[in-house]
Amino acid sequence: MIVREKGDAFVLISQHNHAAVSGEFAKKWNHSFYEQVGRKDDLLFSVYEHDRGWLALDHTPFWNDAKQAPYSFLDFPTVPKLVHYKHGIDEVEQMNPYAALLCSLHFCALLGEKNDEYQSFLAHEHKRQNKLKNLLHINATVEKKQIFPHLNLLQLCDHLSLYICMNKPGLQRSYEFSHSHFLLDSKGRNIVASWQNMKEMSLIPFPFQVEFEVSIPFKEVKKRDIQNLGLAESYAKAKIQSYNIKIVK
């Protein structure tokens, strides 16, 4: 769950809805990238489904007593989070092995930390990755020319969506996405995001085919309702709303 505090309420965005916004970014990415690396449909599937493991966890949010707020994906307890990460990748693998390989690589890169809680997950995913590479006949050349660019785009679209979902629209500061120049013919310039107003965000250099709009579903849960009813019931009763952001040059 993505959690943003808003005065007397919490704005909650499910991880799967955030992933759908990521998928829209990948879908609208410039044509030349896909002409060079191929497998567009497989990549898009991985981006849209990369947070599939959160579906069950986000159905009913959990309360974090220490922070007096709903648990977010940033502070959710590690062990159940890793169990659901694995389950999500398992489901993706049943539908699209290439997408599962990208998702597995994505989460291993995210977790990077070397502690005991992560070791079992990382070891299992490294075995999965080797199995899928053999199944898909992926050698070092294919990794360099296809897997790495695909993984980089998945990661960037994920970060772009998180930036939109985690920040209040109209934020009065810009954000530079490091290493994004590798995905563009931009003479070494990284993508910089800047809010133009409450409903428009510009990206320079502009990496998409056209300007477009994304819709972000969310629920706003009042703090007083949480006190009276508890988080689970308050979330269940809250209406699904949405806000639209136009991505402009």
N, C-alpha and C positions, 0 to 999 in steps of 0.2 A: 504494500500500500504506500502511495505517496501521500504525505500528510503536510498540510500547510495551515498554520494557525492564522485565524482571521478574527481578531477581537474576541467576541463572545462565542465563536464557533471554530470548528475545524473543517477545512476543505479536504476531502478524501477522494483520491483518484486511484483506481485499481491499476495494478501493474500491467494487466493484459490490455487495458484501454490505452495506457501509455505506449505499449508495444505496437498497437495499431497505428498510433501517430508516427512512430518510428518507421513502420511499414510504408506509410504514405510518403514520407521523405525519400525512402529508397525507391519507391515506384516512380516518383517525379524526377529522380536524378538524371543528369544529362546523358543523352544517348551515347556519346562517344565512349563513356566508361564501359557500358555493356557491350558495345561493338568490339572493344579490346579484350575483355575478359570472359564474356559469355555467361551461360547458365543463369540468366536473369530470373527465371521462374523459381529456381531452387534457392537463390539468394533472397528473393522477396519472401518466400515461405519462411525462411529462417528468421528474417527480421520481424515479420508479423507475429511469429509464434515463439520468439526467444524467451518470453516470460511466462510461458504456459504453466510452469511449475507453481506460479503464484495463484492460479485460479481458485484452488480450494482454500488457501490461506486468506485470500482477500474476500471470500464469500461472507465471512463474519470477522470483522477486525478485532484485534486483541488490545487490551488496555495495558499501558506501561505505567505501573505505580511510581517508579522512580522519577519519571518525567512528567507525570500527570497529563498524559496525552496518549493517543492511540500509538501503538507500535508502527513505525515506518519500515520500509525495506532497509534503511540504514542501520537501525538498532534492533531489528528482529533477532531473537535468539538463534545462535549459529547452527546448532544441531538440527532442529526441525527445518530450518531454512535449507540446509544442504540436502536433507532427505527429499524435500520437494523440488529442489533444483534437479536432482537425479531423476525423479519421477517425470518431470517435465521433459527432460531430454529423452528419456525412454519413450514417451508418447510421440515426440517429434520423429524419433528414429523409426518408429513403426510406419510413419507416413512418408518420410523423406530422409533417407540416410545421409545424403549430402548436407541437408539443412541441419541435421543432428550433429554432424561433425563441426559445422560452424558454431552452433550453439555451445557445444562442449568446449571448444577452443575459447569462445567468448567468456564463459564463466570461469575457466581456469585462469585466464588473464586477469579477470576481475579480482579473484581471490588471492592471487599472488603471494599472500603472507605465508610464512613457513611456521605454522604452529600445529600442535597435535590434532586439533579439531578438523583441520583442513586436509591432513595427510591422506586419510582413507578416501575421501572424495576425489582428491587429485589423482591418486594412484588408480582408482577405478576409471576415471575419465581418460587418463593416458592410455589405459588398455583399450577403452572404447575407441579412441582416436586411431590407434594403430590398426584395430580390427576394421574400422570403416575405411581407412586409407587403402588397406589391402583389398577390401571388397570393391572399392571404387577405382582401383588401379591408379592411385595418386602417388606420383613419385616426386622427387625434389624439384624438378622443373615445373610440374603442375602446381606444387605448393607456392613457388615463387610467383608464377604468372597469374594464378587464379585464386588459390585459397587465401593468400595474404591480402590481396586487394579486396576480396569479398569480406574478410574478417574486419579489415579496416573500415569498410563502409558500414557494416553492421554496427560497429562500435561508435562511429560518428553519428549515425542516425539515432542510436540509443541516447547519446549525449545531447543531441539537439532536442529530442523529445523531452528528456529530463529537464533541460534548461527551461523549456516552455511550461512544463507541468509543475515544477517545483517553485517557480518564481511568480510573484504577483504580476499580472499584465501591466505594462507601462513602466517597468523597473528603469530607473534613471541611471543606468550604467551599462557599458558594453561588455561583451565577453568574447575572448578569443579562444577558438578550439585548436589546441596544439596539435601539430603534425597533420592537420587537415589538408595542407598543401600537397601532400603525396597523392591525393585523390583528384587533383585538379591541375590543369595547365595554367597555373597562376603565378609563375615566376617566383616561387618561394613564399608567396603570401598565404597565411592561414585565413580561414573563414572567421569573420567577426560578426557577431550578432548584436543588434541594437534595436531596442523598442522605439518605434516612431510615435506610437500613441498606445492607448489601451487595447486596440484591435489589430495593430499591424507591427510586424517585426521584420527588419531588413537583415539580409545576409550579404556580406561583401567579402570576397568575390561571390557572385550569385551562382550556386552550383546546380540549379534545377533547369528543366526545360522551359518552364513558364512560371509566372506568379500563380499562387493557388492558396486555398484556405483549408485549414484543418479544424476539426471539431473535437473538443476535449470533454467527454462526459465526466461528471463528478457528483458527489453528494456533499451537502453542507449540513453538518451535525452540530446543533446548538449545545453549548456546555451545560446549560441548565437541564436539558433533556437527558444528557449523560448522567448527571447527578440524580435525577429522579427515576430514570428508567434503566440505566446502565447503557454501556456502549453498544452492545449487540442489538438490543431492541431499538435503540435510537437510530442506529444505522439502517436497520431493516425498514423502519417507518419513513425515513428521509426520502424525498423525491429525487429521482435522477434529473439533473439539470445538465446544461452544457454551455460552453462558451467557444466562440470561433475566433481564430487568429489567422490573419492573412499574412503569408510569407511573400515579401516584396524585395525588389532590387534596391 
